[in-house]
């Protein structure tokens, strides 16, 4: 492990432009459960892939909202704070060009101070009115069980990419990854498509070093030059 940490230190030191690719695993140490770990949400018998879908929202937004709020702990969201993983990435902006491609919707990278963040799956911090486009914040969403537009009373839609919705900024994110000189995945199972194609694009079209920091083995570990199976907090504290 010490050799791997030293290698990672060297790679970070040498790089001028680093692209971090993060998933739910970077926020578990802030107390937000991921989807696919041993105690992740997929193991808790919630058929949430059906719930957090465009189809379900379109059919019955009034059934969608209470379940959505429960799955994403909406009422508690303000209690979560960035952890050492988010902070390491944000601090590196002082000396390097940093891009963060995140699958997370929790906004913790921005709270830590990162400025170039691609939120591929949107954000849980806002919702909009599908009818008139007005935007509303988390406090507004939490005020009533069924958040509706102030102006036209239409039920709001969260600014999260639901299953069946189009993802955001894929091309810009892929471009940022391809233009970097170090690519680091932190806390992602790389199970979700099409976002999991970005590491494969980097591997195919560049020669840059690729690092994977994840507790568990992923299906694409073999495209990475350095693979560390450990907790992000543990790795960051040793760095
Ligand atoms: P995932 O749940 O599929 O995988 C998370 C991975 O992180 C797992 O392989 C796990 O072993 C690893 N992990 C967990 N804690 C870790 C830690 N402390 N250190 C190192 N590794 C750790 O997550 P994903 O790949 O991001 O895909 C899930 C989807 O769920 C994404 O689309 C994301 O939008 C959404 N999601 C987001 C949040 C959030 O915003 N915090 C939370 C849950 C799910």
Boltz pocket constraint, residues with backbone or C-beta under 6 A from the ligand:
constraints:
  - pocket:
      binder: B
      contacts: [[A, 22], [A, 23], [A, 24], [A, 25], [A, 26], [A, 27], [A, 28], [A, 29], [A, 32], [A, 33], [A, 34], [A, 35], [A, 36], [A, 37], [A, 40], [A, 103], [A, 104], [A, 105], [A, 106], [A, 107], [A, 121], [A, 186], [A, 187], [A, 188], [A, 189], [A, 190], [A, 191], [A, 192], [A, 213], [A, 214], [A, 215], [A, 216], [A, 217], [A, 230], [A, 231], [A, 232], [A, 233]]
      max_distance: 6.0
